[in-house]
Amino acid sequence: MRTCRRVVTVLALSLPLAAWAQVPVQDGGTGNGSGYPAGGGGTSGAYAGGGVQTPSTAQGMLFSQLQQMQQEIAQLRGMLEVQQNDIQRLKQESLERYQDLDKRLSSGAAAGAATTQNSQAAGASNGAGGASAGAGDAGAQASGEPADPAKEKLFYDAAFDLIKAKDFDKASQAFAAFLRRYPNSQYAGNAQYWLGEVNLAKGDLQGAGQAFAKVSQAYPQHSKVPDSLYKLADVEIRLGNNDKAKGILQQVIAQYPGTSAAQLAQRDLQRIR
């Protein structure tokens, strides 16, 4: 009996020692310094939580954003090129307008004496045209000052000098004032034409068109009529009224053959066909 008790006691004491011997002991230099096993080093350890994106997904989003930014930059560049082309076109049109005005200025002074005689002849013709025409002229004269050729010339020359100085705003006001004061002046036809030119130089297409149209209406025998009709067609082209411009150009060619206006009208007519 005593022998059996000793055996049982020895077995009871040896079981804990055997269990303790089975627990693996890790070297402190290779582990994490504790008795617990180290966590896994794979991708599932850092990103397994589900709330953090993997590196490949984040790179894909950055690449997509970069592509979108490149597309937007390309669109902005295209818009910038279109605007630059529009600005260049407007500058070219303005330059051509000034050059054309300079040419007409250089020829306008030389033609002053000839147009004066044409204006006087036109006034006499209109006076003999009929009772209605005479009444219209009388009404126009009543709204202006009595004829004073010397004063009229000073007024007209002052307005013309404003064109030479490129002060188109004041030149437009000066010619309009001249026409109000001297509607039947020998310089009125020229003043009406140059009013259209300065309005065109200012970019006032509506005002220019009205002024050019009035030359042929108020002074049908004036030498500036062919030029004013041609410039009226030019205004209509700028406004996009090509059909109306074609009719005016054909009128210039038919009624004033051999003139410089007719030659220019023929050229422009071919361009807009």
Backbone as CSV, one residue per row, in Angstrom:
resi,resn,N_x,N_y,N_z,CA_x,CA_y,CA_z,C_x,C_y,C_z
1,MET,0.818,-1.210,0.000,0.000,0.000,0.000,0.848,1.254,0.000
2,ARG,1.872,1.231,0.870,2.769,2.390,0.890,3.484,2.560,-0.438
3,THR,3.834,1.448,-1.055,4.501,1.517,-2.379,3.597,2.132,-3.404
4,CYS,2.339,1.795,-3.393,1.381,2.375,-4.377,1.243,3.863,-4.178
5,ARG,1.204,4.288,-2.869,1.062,5.719,-2.612,2.270,6.506,-3.133
6,ARG,3.424,5.947,-2.978,4.640,6.623,-3.468,4.620,6.770,-4.993
7,VAL,4.167,5.721,-5.662,4.103,5.782,-7.130,3.142,6.877,-7.589
8,VAL,1.976,6.935,-6.895,0.981,7.960,-7.262,1.532,9.339,-7.020
9,THR,2.246,9.527,-5.917,2.806,10.837,-5.595,3.849,11.256,-6.623
10,VAL,4.691,10.313,-7.024,5.726,10.634,-8.031,5.105,11.014,-9.364
11,LEU,4.065,10.281,-9.767,3.394,10.607,-11.042,2.740,11.987,-10.992
12,ALA,2.116,12.309,-9.846,1.459,13.610,-9.720,2.449,14.765,-9.803
13,LEU,3.621,14.521,-9.213,4.619,15.600,-9.258,5.310,15.709,-10.620
14,SER,5.403,14.638,-11.339,6.118,14.660,-12.631,5.275,15.163,-13.793
15,LEU,3.926,15.116,-13.701,3.061,15.577,-14.810,3.235,17.062,-15.119
16,PRO,3.258,17.958,-14.100,3.469,19.395,-14.425,4.810,19.665,-15.046
17,LEU,5.848,18.914,-14.588,7.164,19.115,-15.175,7.201,18.679,-16.628
18,ALA,6.511,17.612,-16.930,6.466,17.155,-18.339,5.721,18.151,-19.231
19,ALA,4.594,18.685,-18.700,3.835,19.671,-19.494,4.642,20.939,-19.720
20,TRP,5.380,21.376,-18.697,6.206,22.577,-18.833,7.331,22.363,-19.829
21,ALA,7.856,21.184,-19.893,8.941,20.890,-20.840,8.489,20.926,-22.282
22,GLN,7.177,20.725,-22.562,6.668,20.730,-23.941,6.447,22.131,-24.499
23,VAL,6.412,23.177,-23.662,6.199,24.551,-24.158,7.466,25.040,-24.824
24,PRO,7.446,25.453,-26.109,8.658,25.900,-26.806,9.149,27.229,-26.270
25,VAL,10.426,27.343,-26.155,11.056,28.574,-25.690,11.757,29.232,-26.875
26,GLN,11.421,30.517,-27.195,12.013,31.253,-28.323,13.160,32.106,-27.850
27,ASP,14.127,32.212,-28.743,15.289,33.037,-28.455,14.915,34.509,-28.524
28,GLY,15.292,35.298,-27.558,14.953,36.725,-27.528,15.535,37.498,-28.673
29,GLY,16.621,37.002,-29.328,17.240,37.739,-30.440,16.487,37.617,-31.724
30,THR,15.671,36.554,-31.878,14.957,36.355,-33.131,13.493,36.689,-33.020
31,GLY,12.921,36.761,-31.839,11.493,37.062,-31.689,11.256,38.512,-31.454
32,ASN,10.139,38.756,-30.778,9.773,40.132,-30.493,10.028,40.510,-29.062
33,GLY,10.828,39.668,-28.379,11.169,40.008,-27.012,10.178,39.492,-25.994
34,SER,9.086,38.825,-26.391,8.091,38.295,-25.470,7.884,36.828,-25.728
35,GLY,7.112,36.235,-24.946,6.857,34.815,-25.116,5.750,34.502,-26.078
36,TYR,5.185,35.524,-26.674,4.094,35.318,-27.618,4.655,35.257,-29.023
37,PRO,4.036,34.445,-29.879,4.511,34.350,-31.260,4.279,35.658,-32.010
38,ALA,5.229,35.999,-32.925,5.130,37.250,-33.711,4.015,37.159,-34.720
39,GLY,3.456,38.360,-35.026,2.377,38.408,-36.026,2.908,38.143,-37.410
40,GLY,2.019,37.768,-38.321,2.414,37.468,-39.708,2.932,38.687,-40.418
41,GLY,3.909,38.482,-41.333,4.506,39.601,-42.062,3.943,39.789,-43.438
42,GLY,2.896,39.064,-43.830,2.317,39.203,-45.185,1.423,40.408,-45.301
43,THR,0.881,40.574,-46.497,-0.010,41.725,-46.734,-1.298,41.621,-45.968
44,SER,-1.685,40.388,-45.609,-2.937,40.249,-44.883,-2.838,40.800,-43.474
45,GLY,-1.641,40.912,-42.980,-1.487,41.419,-41.615,-1.745,42.898,-41.522
46,ALA,-1.254,43.713,-42.473,-1.399,45.170,-42.394,-2.692,45.663,-43.008
47,TYR,-3.263,44.956,-44.022,-4.424,45.448,-44.753,-5.636,44.545,-44.615
48,ALA,-5.573,43.543,-43.703,-6.685,42.602,-43.594,-7.891,43.224,-42.940
49,GLY,-7.729,44.390,-42.333,-8.861,45.004,-41.653,-9.977,45.405,-42.597
50,GLY,-9.700,45.617,-43.886,-10.735,45.971,-44.851,-10.938,47.456,-45.000
51,GLY,-10.512,48.308,-44.078,-10.721,49.746,-44.163,-9.596,50.474,-44.841
52,VAL,-8.482,49.814,-45.106,-7.319,50.438,-45.738,-7.131,49.829,-47.117
53,GLN,-6.897,50.692,-48.169,-6.740,50.205,-49.536,-5.354,49.625,-49.740
54,THR,-5.281,48.680,-50.594,-3.997,48.091,-50.925,-3.214,49.046,-51.792
55,PRO,-1.882,48.921,-51.858,-1.070,49.843,-52.664,-1.475,49.862,-54.127
56,SER,-1.843,48.727,-54.691,-2.199,48.700,-56.117,-3.448,49.507,-56.395
57,THR,-4.436,49.475,-55.518,-5.667,50.256,-55.711,-5.397,51.747,-55.592
58,ALA,-4.588,52.174,-54.651,-4.260,53.598,-54.488,-3.508,54.128,-55.695
59,GLN,-2.589,53.355,-56.229,-1.855,53.779,-57.417,-2.786,53.905,-58.613
60,GLY,-3.760,53.005,-58.701,-4.720,53.094,-59.808,-5.537,54.365,-59.767
61,MET,-5.947,54.757,-58.563,-6.718,55.996,-58.431,-5.875,57.214,-58.778
62,LEU,-4.624,57.231,-58.342,-3.739,58.347,-58.676,-3.521,58.445,-60.175
63,PHE,-3.363,57.304,-60.830,-3.172,57.303,-62.287,-4.407,57.819,-63.005
64,SER,-5.609,57.421,-62.511,-6.856,57.904,-63.113,-6.995,59.406,-62.951
65,GLN,-6.668,59.940,-61.761,-6.744,61.383,-61.535,-5.758,62.133,-62.418
66,LEU,-4.573,61.561,-62.605,-3.569,62.189,-63.463,-4.052,62.267,-64.908
67,GLN,-4.670,61.207,-65.383,-5.207,61.214,-66.740,-6.295,62.269,-66.896
68,GLN,-7.173,62.407,-65.899,-8.238,63.402,-65.959,-7.665,64.818,-65.990
69,MET,-6.633,65.055,-65.173,-5.999,66.372,-65.173,-5.351,66.673,-66.512
70,GLN,-4.731,65.684,-67.132,-4.114,65.889,-68.442,-5.163,66.224,-69.495
71,GLN,-6.312,65.565,-69.438,-7.388,65.865,-70.378,-7.907,67.288,-70.186
72,GLU,-8.078,67.703,-68.936,-8.552,69.065,-68.670,-7.541,70.098,-69.156
73,ILE,-6.259,69.841,-68.960,-5.223,70.765,-69.435,-5.251,70.869,-70.956
74,ALA,-5.450,69.727,-71.632,-5.531,69.746,-73.105,-6.724,70.569,-73.569
75,GLN,-7.865,70.449,-72.870,-9.042,71.236,-73.238,-8.786,72.728,-73.037
76,LEU,-8.143,73.083,-71.918,-7.841,74.491,-71.660,-6.885,75.051,-72.710
77,ARG,-5.916,74.249,-73.119,-4.999,74.698,-74.166,-5.738,74.940,-75.471
78,GLY,-6.682,74.058,-75.793,-7.466,74.252,-77.015,-8.281,75.528,-76.966
79,MET,-8.915,75.791,-75.814,-9.679,77.029,-75.665,-8.782,78.249,-75.785
80,LEU,-7.585,78.161,-75.211,-6.640,79.281,-75.284,-6.214,79.544,-76.732
81,GLU,-5.989,78.498,-77.502,-5.600,78.670,-78.898,-6.722,79.327,-79.700
82,VAL,-7.960,78.925,-79.429,-9.092,79.536,-80.129,-9.176,81.023,-79.814
83,GLN,-9.025,81.381,-78.539,-9.076,82.792,-78.148,-7.933,83.586,-78.766
84,GLN,-6.750,82.994,-78.802,-5.615,83.682,-79.415,-5.859,83.916,-80.906
85,ASN,-6.457,82.933,-81.585,-6.763,83.106,-83.008,-7.796,84.203,-83.218
86,ASP,-8.808,84.251,-82.345,-9.825,85.304,-82.454,-9.207,86.685,-82.236
87,ILE,-8.331,86.799,-81.251,-7.680,88.087,-80.983,-6.814,88.503,-82.162
88,GLN,-6.087,87.547,-82.736,-5.237,87.852,-83.882,-6.068,88.295,-85.074
89,ARG,-7.227,87.642,-85.264,-8.091,88.017,-86.385,-8.640,89.428,-86.199
90,LEU,-9.049,89.752,-84.976,-9.566,91.099,-84.706,-8.477,92.155,-84.902
91,LYS,-7.261,91.825,-84.471,-6.162,92.771,-84.681,-5.907,92.992,-86.161
92,GLN,-5.955,91.915,-86.951,-5.728,92.045,-88.386,-6.820,92.869,-89.045
93,GLU,-8.076,92.644,-88.631,-9.179,93.427,-89.190,-9.030,94.902,-88.835
94,SER,-8.631,95.186,-87.606,-8.438,96.581,-87.203,-7.309,97.230,-87.992
95,LEU,-6.222,96.473,-88.209,-5.104,97.005,-88.976,-5.525,97.297,-90.414
96,GLU,-6.260,96.390,-91.024,-6.728,96.612,-92.390,-7.667,97.810,-92.463
97,ARG,-8.475,97.964,-91.424,-9.413,99.092,-91.398,-8.667,100.416,-91.329
98,TYR,-7.641,100.486,-90.499,-6.850,101.715,-90.387,-6.077,101.986,-91.678
99,GLN,-5.525,100.931,-92.277,-4.786,101.122,-93.524,-5.708,101.632,-94.623
100,ASP,-6.905,101.074,-94.687,-7.866,101.534,-95.694,-8.252,102.981,-95.438
101,LEU,-8.413,103.323,-94.162,-8.766,104.700,-93.830,-7.646,105.661,-94.190
102,ASP,-6.406,105.248,-93.955,-5.273,106.103,-94.312,-5.218,106.349,-95.821
103,LYS,-5.482,105.307,-96.599,-5.482,105.483,-98.052,-6.545,106.476,-98.484
104,ARG,-7.707,106.368,-97.870,-8.797,107.274,-98.244,-8.533,108.690,-97.756
105,LEU,-7.842,108.793,-96.624,-7.480,110.128,-96.149,-6.523,110.809,-97.109
106,SER,-5.570,110.049,-97.626,-4.588,110.638,-98.534,-5.216,111.090,-99.842
107,SER,-6.260,110.385,-100.263,-6.927,110.766,-101.518,-8.082,111.725,-101.290
108,GLY,-8.542,111.810,-100.021,-9.699,112.667,-99.755,-9.401,114.142,-99.912
109,ALA,-8.250,114.580,-99.452,-7.918,116.003,-99.552,-7.740,116.435,-100.996
110,ALA,-7.130,115.557,-101.811,-6.904,115.904,-103.214,-8.197,115.997,-103.996
111,ALA,-9.191,115.206,-103.555,-10.461,115.195,-104.290,-11.435,116.243,-103.780
112,GLY,-11.005,117.070,-102.829,-11.927,118.030,-102.229,-12.506,119.022,-103.213
113,ALA,-11.665,119.568,-104.063,-12.150,120.582,-105.001,-13.142,119.989,-106.001
114,ALA,-12.837,118.795,-106.502,-13.732,118.162,-107.478,-15.072,117.822,-106.856
115,THR,-15.065,117.327,-105.640,-16.319,116.975,-104.993,-17.146,118.218,-104.663
116,THR,-16.463,119.343,-104.442,-17.203,120.580,-104.196,-18.046,120.948,-105.404
117,GLN,-17.472,120.845,-106.593,-18.216,121.165,-107.804,-19.357,120.172,-108.013
118,ASN,-19.108,118.893,-107.713,-20.167,117.898,-107.868,-21.305,118.164,-106.895
119,SER,-20.959,118.604,-105.694,-21.999,118.901,-104.716,-22.860,120.072,-105.161
120,GLN,-22.220,121.089,-105.757,-22.985,122.233,-106.241,-23.906,121.817,-107.380
121,ALA,-23.391,120.974,-108.264,-24.225,120.497,-109.376,-25.372,119.648,-108.859
122,ALA,-25.085,118.845,-107.818,-26.134,118.006,-107.250,-27.226,118.860,-106.633
123,GLY,-26.812,119.967,-105.969,-27.806,120.838,-105.369,-28.703,121.470,-106.406
124,ALA,-28.135,121.895,-107.523,-28.941,122.491,-108.580,-29.877,121.469,-109.204
125,SER,-29.379,120.235,-109.396,-30.208,119.183,-109.988,-31.362,118.821,-109.086
126,ASN,-31.078,118.708,-107.796,-32.136,118.373,-106.857,-33.163,119.489,-106.757
127,GLY,-32.701,120.737,-106.910,-33.628,121.855,-106.839,-34.604,121.852,-107.999
128,ALA,-34.169,121.358,-109.166,-35.043,121.309,-110.336,-35.760,119.985,-110.459
129,GLY,-35.575,119.099,-109.518,-36.133,117.749,-109.626,-37.627,117.713,-109.480
130,GLY,-38.215,118.599,-108.708,-39.657,118.562,-108.519,-40.042,119.291,-107.259
131,ALA,-41.338,119.411,-107.046,-41.823,120.154,-105.895,-41.493,119.438,-104.598
132,SER,-41.596,118.086,-104.595,-41.327,117.343,-103.368,-39.863,117.445,-102.981
133,ALA,-38.987,117.354,-103.948,-37.565,117.476,-103.658,-37.243,118.871,-103.158
134,GLY,-37.841,119.885,-103.777,-37.595,121.251,-103.339,-38.082,121.478,-101.925
135,ALA,-39.223,120.877,-101.581,-39.744,121.035,-100.224,-38.809,120.367,-99.224
136,GLY,-38.287,119.192,-99.599,-37.357,118.508,-98.711,-36.103,119.322,-98.494
137,ASP,-35.545,119.898,-99.551,-34.348,120.717,-99.411,-34.614,121.950,-98.569
138,ALA,-35.785,122.519,-98.759,-36.108,123.721,-97.993,-36.197,123.399,-96.508
139,GLY,-36.824,122.223,-96.212,-36.909,121.822,-94.815,-35.532,121.592,-94.223
140,ALA,-34.641,120.961,-94.997,-33.282,120.708,-94.515,-32.533,121.999,-94.294
141,GLN,-32.704,122.964,-95.213,-32.009,124.237,-95.074,-32.526,125.016,-93.880
142,ALA,-33.840,124.860,-93.618,-34.418,125.591,-92.498,-33.844,125.111,-91.176
143,SER,-33.440,123.798,-91.130,-32.903,123.265,-89.885,-31.437,123.629,-89.671
144,GLY,-30.762,124.201,-90.677,-29.349,124.539,-90.554,-29.137,126.037,-90.579
145,GLU,-27.863,126.418,-90.653,-27.516,127.834,-90.698,-27.462,128.318,-92.147
146,PRO,-27.546,129.623,-92.352,-27.409,130.160,-93.711,-26.048,129.805,-94.289
147,ALA,-25.999,129.692,-95.602,-24.759,129.297,-96.267,-23.661,130.313,-95.990
148,ASP,-22.513,129.800,-95.616,-21.330,130.614,-95.393,-20.134,129.750,-95.773
149,PRO,-19.736,129.760,-97.056,-18.693,128.836,-97.532,-17.413,128.887,-96.707
150,ALA,-16.991,130.085,-96.302,-15.746,130.185,-95.546,-15.865,129.490,-94.188
151,LYS,-16.963,129.746,-93.498,-17.166,129.113,-92.199,-17.348,127.603,-92.341
152,GLU,-18.067,127.200,-93.387,-18.276,125.768,-93.625,-16.947,125.050,-93.846
153,LYS,-16.068,125.667,-94.609,-14.776,125.030,-94.884,-13.947,124.897,-93.608
154,LEU,-13.965,125.933,-92.773,-13.219,125.852,-91.516,-13.748,124.724,-90.624
155,PHE,-15.065,124.624,-90.566,-15.702,123.590,-89.759,-15.354,122.206,-90.304
156,TYR,-15.477,122.055,-91.626,-15.189,120.762,-92.258,-13.719,120.381,-92.087
157,ASP,-12.821,121.321,-92.302,-11.390,121.032,-92.169,-11.030,120.643,-90.732
158,ALA,-11.670,121.286,-89.773,-11.400,120.957,-88.370,-11.816,119.518,-88.067
159,ALA,-12.975,119.114,-88.601,-13.420,117.734,-88.398,-12.492,116.747,-89.106
160,PHE,-12.040,117.123,-90.290,-11.152,116.241,-91.048,-9.793,116.097,-90.354
161,ASP,-9.331,117.158,-89.722,-8.058,117.090,-88.989,-8.155,116.116,-87.815
162,LEU,-9.341,115.983,-87.232,-9.520,115.030,-86.143,-9.352,113.590,-86.639
163,ILE,-9.731,113.331,-87.886,-9.505,111.998,-88.462,-8.013,111.761,-88.612
164,LYS,-7.303,112.757,-89.125,-5.854,112.602,-89.296,-5.160,112.353,-87.963
165,ALA,-5.716,112.940,-86.892,-5.152,112.741,-85.558,-5.618,111.428,-84.938
166,LYS,-6.420,110.644,-85.665,-6.943,109.357,-85.185,-7.841,109.521,-83.961
167,ASP,-8.405,110.699,-83.785,-9.361,110.927,-82.692,-10.760,110.719,-83.258
168,PHE,-11.140,109.462,-83.402,-12.359,109.122,-84.139,-13.629,109.495,-83.378
169,ASP,-13.592,109.442,-82.071,-14.784,109.812,-81.308,-15.153,111.278,-81.543
170,LYS,-14.142,112.156,-81.420,-14.407,113.580,-81.632,-14.684,113.873,-83.100
171,ALA,-14.047,113.134,-83.997,-14.302,113.340,-85.428,-15.744,112.980,-85.773
172,SER,-16.245,111.900,-85.192,-17.634,111.517,-85.433,-18.594,112.592,-84.930
173,GLN,-18.322,113.120,-83.758,-19.166,114.183,-83.216,-19.082,115.450,-84.075
174,ALA,-17.880,115.743,-84.556,-17.697,116.962,-85.350,-18.430,116.874,-86.686
175,PHE,-18.337,115.737,-87.371,-19.036,115.588,-88.656,-20.552,115.576,-88.465
176,ALA,-21.018,114.933,-87.386,-22.459,114.936,-87.122,-22.958,116.352,-86.842
177,ALA,-22.176,117.108,-86.097,-22.555,118.497,-85.820,-22.525,119.340,-87.098
178,PHE,-21.538,119.092,-87.946,-21.453,119.824,-89.211,-22.700,119.571,-90.060
179,LEU,-23.115,118.323,-90.141,-24.280,117.985,-90.964,-25.564,118.575,-90.391
180,ARG,-25.640,118.718,-89.083,-26.814,119.355,-88.498,-26.843,120.855,-88.810
181,ARG,-25.671,121.481,-88.806,-25.608,122.928,-89.032,-25.656,123.279,-90.510
182,TYR,-25.035,122.434,-91.347,-24.950,122.754,-92.775,-25.381,121.544,-93.616
183,PRO,-26.651,121.154,-93.547,-27.100,119.971,-94.291,-27.009,120.132,-95.804
184,ASN,-27.004,121.346,-96.296,-26.937,121.586,-97.737,-25.609,122.185,-98.167
185,SER,-24.618,122.062,-97.330,-23.309,122.597,-97.657,-22.696,121.842,-98.837
186,GLN,-21.798,122.517,-99.527,-21.087,121.854,-100.615,-20.168,120.744,-100.086
187,TYR,-19.917,120.761,-98.764,-19.100,119.722,-98.141,-19.936,118.645,-97.437
188,ALA,-21.250,118.756,-97.518,-22.118,117.856,-96.767,-21.979,116.406,-97.232
189,GLY,-21.877,116.214,-98.566,-21.733,114.844,-99.067,-20.473,114.168,-98.550
190,ASN,-19.371,114.926,-98.605,-18.117,114.393,-98.068,-18.224,114.133,-96.562
191,ALA,-18.832,115.080,-95.847,-18.963,114.930,-94.400,-19.782,113.685,-94.056
192,GLN,-20.830,113.446,-94.839,-21.658,112.260,-94.592,-20.862,110.971,-94.822
193,TYR,-20.051,110.971,-95.872,-19.221,109.792,-96.161,-18.186,109.563,-95.056
194,TRP,-17.494,110.622,-94.642,-16.455,110.466,-93.627,-17.039,110.148,-92.257
195,LEU,-18.269,110.530,-92.037,-18.942,110.110,-90.806,-19.059,108.585,-90.771
196,GLY,-19.364,108.004,-91.936,-19.398,106.546,-92.009,-18.034,105.924,-91.784
197,GLU,-17.003,106.540,-92.342,-15.649,105.993,-92.195,-15.183,106.011,-90.730
198,VAL,-15.411,107.120,-90.039,-14.946,107.186,-88.655,-15.762,106.248,-87.756
199,ASN,-17.031,106.086,-88.044,-17.829,105.130,-87.271,-17.335,103.707,-87.510
200,LEU,-16.949,103.420,-88.742,-16.402,102.101,-89.043,-15.074,101.887,-88.329
201,ALA,-14.245,102.925,-88.291,-12.959,102.825,-87.586,-13.167,102.632,-86.092
202,LYS,-14.240,103.170,-85.557,-14.559,102.998,-84.142,-15.132,101.617,-83.843
203,GLY,-15.553,100.897,-84.881,-16.199,99.608,-84.676,-17.699,99.708,-84.534
204,ASP,-18.252,100.910,-84.785,-19.704,101.115,-84.720,-20.302,100.757,-86.084
205,LEU,-20.589,99.463,-86.289,-21.055,99.008,-87.597,-22.442,99.559,-87.924
206,GLN,-23.311,99.626,-86.937,-24.657,100.147,-87.197,-24.598,101.615,-87.612
207,GLY,-23.817,102.403,-86.862,-23.692,103.820,-87.202,-23.031,104.023,-88.553
208,ALA,-22.023,103.198,-88.859,-21.348,103.303,-90.150,-22.292,102.969,-91.284
209,GLY,-23.076,101.905,-91.123,-24.015,101.526,-92.174,-25.047,102.612,-92.446
210,GLN,-25.555,103.213,-91.388,-26.543,104.284,-91.564,-25.941,105.493,-92.277
211,ALA,-24.699,105.845,-91.907,-24.049,107.004,-92.521,-23.755,106.747,-93.996
212,PHE,-23.250,105.563,-94.341,-22.952,105.250,-95.738,-24.230,105.199,-96.573
213,ALA,-25.286,104.622,-96.016,-26.542,104.531,-96.761,-27.121,105.921,-97.049
214,LYS,-26.919,106.856,-96.139,-27.500,108.188,-96.302,-26.811,109.000,-97.393
215,VAL,-25.573,108.620,-97.740,-24.882,109.356,-98.810,-25.660,109.249,-100.109
216,SER,-26.022,108.032,-100.502,-26.756,107.846,-101.755,-28.195,108.331,-101.643
217,GLN,-28.734,108.347,-100.431,-30.118,108.802,-100.259,-30.232,110.320,-100.301
218,ALA,-29.334,111.011,-99.614,-29.417,112.471,-99.516,-28.649,113.174,-100.624
219,TYR,-27.618,112.521,-101.158,-26.773,113.153,-102.178,-26.553,112.166,-103.335
220,PRO,-27.597,111.825,-104.063,-27.505,110.757,-105.067,-26.544,111.057,-106.212
221,GLN,-26.236,112.329,-106.467,-25.336,112.685,-107.564,-23.902,112.923,-107.093
222,HIS,-23.645,112.694,-105.846,-22.313,112.989,-105.300,-21.303,111.941,-105.758
223,SER,-20.072,112.369,-105.912,-19.027,111.456,-106.380,-18.681,110.377,-105.352
224,LYS,-19.073,110.579,-104.105,-18.797,109.591,-103.072,-19.822,108.460,-103.012
225,VAL,-20.839,108.524,-103.833,-21.882,107.497,-103.786,-21.332,106.103,-104.076
226,PRO,-20.544,105.888,-105.138,-20.017,104.528,-105.372,-19.205,104.001,-104.191
227,ASP,-18.340,104.859,-103.636,-17.537,104.423,-102.500,-18.403,104.140,-101.275
228,SER,-19.412,104.967,-101.064,-20.267,104.770,-99.894,-21.075,103.474,-100.018
229,LEU,-21.530,103.150,-101.221,-22.262,101.896,-101.418,-21.344,100.691,-101.214
230,TYR,-20.117,100.803,-101.709,-19.177,99.707,-101.503,-18.894,99.503,-100.016
231,LYS,-18.703,100.602,-99.290,-18.449,100.495,-97.860,-19.685,99.986,-97.118
232,LEU,-20.857,100.328,-97.614,-22.085,99.805,-97.016,-22.149,98.283,-97.169
233,ALA,-21.740,97.793,-98.342,-21.688,96.342,-98.548,-20.677,95.696,-97.608
234,ASP,-19.553,96.382,-97.394,-18.539,95.865,-96.479,-19.095,95.753,-95.058
235,VAL,-19.877,96.743,-94.657,-20.502,96.699,-93.329,-21.463,95.522,-93.228
236,GLU,-22.256,95.294,-94.279,-23.211,94.187,-94.265,-22.489,92.843,-94.183
237,ILE,-21.339,92.735,-94.839,-20.556,91.493,-94.746,-20.074,91.288,-93.322
238,ARG,-19.616,92.350,-92.683,-19.141,92.245,-91.304,-20.275,91.864,-90.358
239,LEU,-21.484,92.288,-90.696,-22.643,91.951,-89.868,-23.188,90.570,-90.178
240,GLY,-22.647,89.933,-91.211,-23.105,88.591,-91.573,-24.257,88.568,-92.554
241,ASN,-24.602,89.721,-93.121,-25.708,89.794,-94.083,-25.158,89.674,-95.513
242,ASN,-24.694,88.475,-95.863,-24.026,88.300,-97.154,-24.966,88.498,-98.333
243,ASP,-26.207,88.055,-98.201,-27.155,88.210,-99.310,-27.416,89.691,-99.593
244,LYS,-27.588,90.466,-98.541,-27.804,91.903,-98.721,-26.565,92.560,-99.311
245,ALA,-25.392,92.117,-98.854,-24.142,92.664,-99.378,-23.988,92.356,-100.857
246,LYS,-24.367,91.155,-101.287,-24.266,90.790,-102.708,-25.102,91.733,-103.565
247,GLY,-26.318,92.023,-103.115,-27.174,92.930,-103.881,-26.560,94.313,-104.028
248,ILE,-25.953,94.833,-102.956,-25.336,96.159,-103.015,-24.123,96.147,-103.931
249,LEU,-23.299,95.107,-103.847,-22.114,95.013,-104.707,-22.512,94.918,-106.177
250,GLN,-23.536,94.155,-106.459,-24.025,94.067,-107.846,-24.546,95.416,-108.323
251,GLN,-25.163,96.191,-107.436,-25.628,97.536,-107.785,-24.460,98.448,-108.146
252,VAL,-23.384,98.371,-107.359,-22.199,99.195,-107.627,-21.607,98.838,-108.986
253,ILE,-21.499,97.544,-109.275,-20.915,97.098,-110.547,-21.765,97.543,-111.718
254,ALA,-23.082,97.456,-111.562,-23.988,97.780,-112.669,-24.106,99.286,-112.890
255,GLN,-24.179,100.069,-111.835,-24.453,101.501,-111.971,-23.193,102.351,-112.100
256,TYR,-22.065,101.829,-111.612,-20.837,102.630,-111.635,-19.672,101.831,-112.215
257,PRO,-19.817,101.354,-113.441,-18.738,100.548,-114.044,-17.489,101.400,-114.288
258,GLY,-16.339,100.766,-114.181,-15.091,101.472,-114.427,-14.537,102.207,-113.227
259,THR,-15.308,102.320,-112.162,-14.807,103.010,-110.972,-14.013,102.032,-110.104
260,SER,-13.204,102.615,-109.236,-12.450,101.761,-108.316,-13.382,100.996,-107.384
261,ALA,-14.498,101.618,-107.035,-15.475,100.936,-106.189,-16.049,99.715,-106.892
262,ALA,-16.294,99.831,-108.197,-16.821,98.698,-108.956,-15.798,97.561,-109.022
263,GLN,-14.531,97.898,-109.183,-13.491,96.871,-109.211,-13.397,96.147,-107.872
264,LEU,-13.430,96.902,-106.781,-13.403,96.283,-105.458,-14.660,95.456,-105.208
265,ALA,-15.794,95.947,-105.713,-17.046,95.212,-105.546,-16.992,93.874,-106.283
266,GLN,-16.392,93.879,-107.475,-16.248,92.636,-108.234,-15.384,91.637,-107.474
267,ARG,-14.323,92.107,-106.868,-13.435,91.235,-106.103,-14.143,90.638,-104.888
268,ASP,-14.853,91.493,-104.150,-15.544,91.008,-102.948,-16.696,90.083,-103.305
269,LEU,-17.339,90.344,-104.423,-18.456,89.489,-104.836,-17.987,88.076,-105.104
270,GLN,-16.818,87.928,-105.683,-16.265,86.602,-105.930,-15.875,85.904,-104.631
271,ARG,-15.477,86.673,-103.649,-15.042,86.069,-102.378,-16.217,85.481,-101.587
272,ILE,-17.363,86.150,-101.619,-18.470,85.714,-100.786,-19.427,84.788,-101.504
273,ARG,-19.150,84.448,-102.759,-20.016,83.517,-103.485,-19.782,82.106,-103.014
